[in-house]
């Protein structure tokens, strides 16, 4: 309880003089003025009067920090996250018992006085002056509420919190003036409700609802008499009376509250006796919050949602505004996560790659035509415990979204080159005769910079020689063919198509490297990025930026603006459908046969980087597009010879290592979904 401290000057006065001085002080405060005469008793009254008059009248209560709930697409809870564990509840969802207990204990004349209890001031000052101590305070509940507002505004800054709690004349004057304003604008019941929602009850619980849940596992509306008395007693010293740490002190404090309730006639003596005889009856609930508690490996998706709120202008024009939205909380965030797809993805990535393996796998699934992220996960668990092989780096996302630096994509980039070529007028039957190894063709970037023919580009197998058209070169992933195709298409046209498909920089934020090796996937990208690219092929040329949030409701129950997918046609339907036809061939009789789905159309592309340091499979059906990568994440080493998922990998390829992960995840995600078909395209 905040105390009104008395300076030594008053303590030296006689009883009669004390009463006169106290009366003057009380009258002055009530009038909002300070008389020079009060300075004679040592209160620095003129300065206090000046401070009082200079304070603004527009006291405003800040929005209270509350818990935010993140939901999946079906309304199931993914996680509850908060800066402060608080759920604001209206007056009718708070037990009358706890209201009565609080008033009887902290301010029994609450409903009789205004912002200041003059009788309480007189009583406290006289008693404190007589005893030479500050044993009794005189702050009303309204004043305490104002003080709690100051503490709430201070947030987690220790210096600001200490300043908000300082017991100085200036601080008391400020509390008094604002308390008067509160009493002018709010009813007594509103003040009491606000007080119970803002105050700290210990054990990370802010507000009566969170406290009821924390200590007893019940709602604030359902508190029993002993429970209500215990919580009302906590506000004076949440640490000192913490029942989980000091049960004896907590019971003594609870029983004191019960005796006061009986003394004021709000409960009977028999009710008080029975309640005092009752044990504390704790049913302590551990704080349940944070992305680490997300089920089905959705912790990384949960963290991606958080990063979206903190970075997307839809939630505020500045980083500070977005941070305030997140810290204030009280949001209901309905996401795009499909629980069935998430469960299937998580089962596949953890079933094929163990958490403790040197290599890790990550996969994202998005919905073509909407950009909705349906699933996201990886083989290493979300968290900070290195012994459990946990990580908070989201391998599916770039650095700006709490992720990593991405991975070279290998040959999974070739369909982008094919799309650029088709859009530039090069037909699918474009054929080249090529050897196993050829010099890089000369090329020019968008700034006119020339890349003269230098160095060699070669295929993965020496048998890949002869004449290839676009379909056969795609199926067999012929590097030399795509080097020639990139040169004829124009490096700048490839870069423009890349940008249209949402790739404007590398995962780590570095500038996209517009160089001849683009066609071999030399840029570092993420599974989420690649899943969205391939989704554009499935959606007949419509690219949608990946989105994780479907809707958001604010603390006031009103909807907030959310990021949009901004879908747009980036290539003709004919181009997209032709690429789909080629990629369908990859899983039917090309390098991706082990990834093909049974009983439904599927298309995709394998990717294997230099020395097999990363392997990819990116593919799609008409309903879903997914991208899978397997890589040593810290200092990528060749996957060949590593033990992955309990098996030693002889030679790592996208089709044999990443492909089965993609296949099993997509099979489960699509179970029960009617099979769609790709638009038929006759390829040469």
C-alpha positions, -999 to +999 in steps of 0.1 A: +000+000+000+013+034-009+019+055+022+015+093+028+048+100+046+050+127+072+080+149+076+098+155+109+083+190+112+048+177+119+061+151+144+075+179+166+041+197+169+018+192+198-015+173+194-037+204+189-012+220+165-010+187+146-047+186+140-047+222+127-018+215+104-034+183+091-067+201+085-049+228+065-031+202+044-063+182+038-082+213+029-055+225+006-053+192-012-090+190-016-091+224-032-062+216-055-042+244-039-013+247-015-012+277+010+021+293+019+013+288+055+018+250+051+055+257+044+058+265+081+053+228+089+080+217+065+061+203+035+076+225+008+041+235+001+046+264-024+067+241-046+041+214-043+013+239-052+032+250-083+037+214-093+000+206-088-012+235-109+013+227-137+001+191-141-021+184-172-057+174-166-059+149-194-050+118-175-053+088-198-051+051-190-028+033-214-041+001-231-032-027-207-007-053-219-025-086-223-019-121-236-022-127-274-036-159-287-023-174-320-048-197-336-046-221-366-069-219-396-095-240-378-095-220-346-073-243-325-047-226-303-012-227-315+003-207-286-004-180-261+022-153-260+025-122-239+047-095-226+026-096-194+002-124-185-030-106-183-066-111-195-088-081-190-123-090-179-154-069-174-169-063-140-195-090-144-167-116-148-151-108-115-164-124-083-181-098-060-163-115-031-129-103-043-142-068-048-155-067-013-123-082+001-102-057-017-123-027-005-125-039+031-087-045+032-073-015+013-099+013+015-131+005+035-145+040+028-140+037-009-177+042-018-180+071+006-151+094-003-139+110-035-104+108-048-090+116-014-102+102+019-098+132+043-107+112+073-081+086+063-055+114+059-063+128+093-062+094+109-030+083+092-011+116+098-021+118+135-012+081+141+021+084+123+030+116+140+022+102+174+043+071+168+071+088+149+067+063+121+049+059+088+031+027+099-003+037+085-010+049+049-038+070+035-039+063-002-073+055-016-079+027-041-082+054-067-048+068-059-033+032-059-049+027-093-033+058-106+001+046-092-004+012-110-010+031-142+023+048-138+040+014-132+023-001-162+035+028-184+070+022-171+069-013-187+100-034-180+124-006-176+137-009-139+146+028-137+112+039-149+095+015-126+115+028-096+106+063-106+069+054-108+070+039-073+090+067-056+074+080-024+080+118-029+059+148-024+059+155-061+048+120-069+020+121-043+008+154-056+007+139-091-012+109-079-037+131-061-045+153-090-049+124-114-070+105-089-094+135-088-096+133-126-103+096-125-131+100-099-147+127-122-148+104-152-153+068-139-178+052-116-166+036-085-173+001-099-153+010-131-124+022-109-124-010-089-127-031-121-098-013-136-077-017-105-083-054-104-073-057-141-041-037-138-026-047-105+002-073-101-005-104-081+029-121-082+041-152-101+040-133-134+002-128-131-012-094-139-048-087-132-074-108-113-082-132-141-046-143-146-040-145-109-071-167-104-059-190-131-023-190-118-030-198-081-063-218-083-069-228-119-103-210-120-118-179-136-121-147-116-159-151-116-157-184-098-134-175-068-145-188-035-144-167-003-110-180+009-095-177-026-109-141-030-095-131+004-060-145-005-058-127-038-071-094-022-044-097+004-016-102-022-018-067-037-001-051-007+030-073-012+029-099-040+063-111-031+061-111+007+027-129+007+034-152-023+016-184-012+039-206-033+070-193-015+056-181+019+025-201+026+024-192+064+026-155+057+001-158+029-024-176+052-020-150+079-026-122+054-056-141+040-071-146+075-066-109+082-086-100+052-114-124+062-116-109+097-119-074+082-147-086+060-165-100+090-157-068+110-174-046+084-204-070+083-199-081+047-196-118+057-208-134+089-184-144+117-193-181+110-183-176+073-151-161+084-144-189+108-150-216+082-129-198+056-100-192+081-101-229+090-097-238+053-063-246+038-049-224+011-061-249-014-037-239-041-038-254-076-009-236-091-008-235-129+026-229-145+027-200-170+018-215-203+031-191-229+054-187-258+060-203-292+081-230-275+048-246-263+033-248-298+023-284-308+032-303-340+064-284-344+046-251-351+070-231-329+088-218-360+055-208-376+045-191-344+077-172-344+071-162-380+038-148-370+055-127-344+080-114-368+052-105-392+036-083-366+069-067-358+079-060-394+049-056-416+036-020-420+000-033-417+006-033-379+022+002-377+041+026-398+072+024-376+091-003-358+082+013-325+045+013-333+046-023-343+065-032-311+039-014-291+011-034-307+029-067-299+037-057-263+002-045-256-011-078-269-047-087-264-048-099-300-067-129-314-046-139-344-062-163-368-035-178-390-034-198-422-018-229-406-036-261-416-033-285-387-035-316-408-008-303-432+013-292-402+010-326-386+020-344-418+049-321-425+062-325-389+059-363-390+079-364-422+107-340-414+113-356-380+108-391-394+135-388-421+160-366-402+169-369-365+171-338-343+207-347-334+219-353-369+246-330-382+223-322-411+188-307-407+158-305-430+132-278-433+100-276-453+072-251-461+039-257-478+019-229-493-015-227-511-014-218-548-034-188-557-037-174-521-002-174-507-014-189-474+013-207-455-003-241-447+026-257-428+062-250-418+086-270-398+121-285-395+138-315-379+154-295-351+130-285-323+122-249-315+139-237-284+172-227-268+184-259-252+215-270-271+215-303-253+182-311-269+194-299-303+170-270-302+173-238-322+153-206-326+166-201-362+138-207-386+155-224-416+124-218-437+126-180-435+152-153-442+172-134-417+147-104-417+120-128-404+139-145-376+155-170-399+189-179-413+210-171-443+192-195-467+208-222-489+219-224-525+189-238-544+207-259-570+188-270-600+154-261-584+160-227-599+159-240-635+121-237-638+125-199-633+149-198-662+125-219-683+096-195-675+117-165-684+126-182-717+090-190-726+079-155-717+107-142-740+093-162-769+117-191-768+096-223-775+096-254-753+111-273-783+142-252-782+170-277-785+208-276-780+234-302-787+258-301-757+286-319-741+293-330-705+313-298-700+312-265-719+325-230-714+300-206-699+283-186-726+289-148-727+261-129-710+251-093-701+233-082-669+206-055-665+232-028-661+250-037-692+278-055-674+293-082-695+302-117-684+326-129-711+329-166-718+351-180-690+352-211-669+334-243-674+299-255-666+294-292-665+267-318-658+263-341-629+269-371-650+293-376-679+266-395-698+245-363-701+256-354-736+238-350-769+207-331-780+181-320-755+150-299-757+136-280-727+115-309-715+142-336-716+168-312-702+145-304-673+137-340-666+174-349-665+186-316-650+211-308-677+233-279-665+249-272-699+215-269-716+203-244-691+235-224-693+228-220-731+191-213-725+199-186-699+223-169-724+197-169-752+169-157-728+191-129-715+204-127-679+184-096-674+151-113-684+159-141-660+165-115-633+132-098-640+113-130-638+131-138-605+119-104-591+083-110-603+084-143-583+091-124-551+129-130-551+145-095-548+173-103-525+191-133-508+178-148-476+205-130-455+195-096-470+224-095-495+219-083-530+207-109-554+236-121-576+226-116-612+254-138-626+255-167-651+254-193-623+219-181-613+205-209-634+224-234-612+208-219-581+239-200-567+218-175-547+209-184-511+171-187-507+147-203-483+121-232-486+093-207-480+105-185-509+108-215-532+075-229-523+058-196-532+077-195-565+064-230-575+030-221-563+028-196-591+032-224-616+004-243-599-018-212-600-014-207-638+011-178-635-003-160-604+022-152-578+011-145-542+035-134-514+034-159-486+010-149-458+007-164-423-021-142-409-057-145-420-073-121-396-066-102-363-090-090-337-077-063-313-082-060-276-114-041-282-128-068-303-125-048-335-107-063-366-073-050-375-057-047-410-035-076-419-008-081-446-021-090-480-007-116-504-009-090-533-015-117-559-007-108-595-002-125-628+036-126-634+035-148-664+010-161-689-011-191-680+003-208-710+039-204-697+030-216-662+011-246-675+040-255-699+064-254-669+040-276-650+039-301-678+077-302-679+079-306-641+053-333-642+077-352-664+104-348-638+085-369-612+072-393-638+104-403-655+131-379-645+153-372-614+123-368-591+106-402-596+111-411-559+090-380-549+060-386-572+026-389-556+003-418-562-032-412-576-029-374-582-010-350-605+022-338-590+052-319-604+085-308-591+122-304-595+153-318-577+183-298-567+218-308-556+244-282-549+282-285-553+297-314-534+262-324-523+263-298-495+225-292-499+198-312-516+163-300-525+130-311-538+104-284-546+071-296-560+034-291-561+000-304-569-029-282-580-038-278-543-004-273-525+032-263-532+060-274-509+098-270-507+122-292-488+159-287-482+184-309-464+217-293-454+244-291-427+233-258-412+263-244-394+292-249-417+278-269-446+298-300-454+290-326-480+261-348-471+277-378-487+287-402-459+268-385-432+244-404-409+209-390-415+178-404-400+197-435-388+211-443-422+245-435-437+240-416-469+262-430-497+257-402-523+232-375-516+208-363-543+177-342-542+155-369-555+167-396-531+171-376-499+148-346-500+123-361-524+109-387-500+105-361-472+084-340-496+064-370-507+055-382-473+046-347-461+024-340-491+007-374-490-004-367-454-013-331-460-035-340-490-051-371-475-089-369-481-086-340-505-100-347-539-072-348-565-070-320-590-054-321-624-030-299-643-040-282-675-030-306-703-002-292-724+012-310-754+050-309-752+073-317-782 
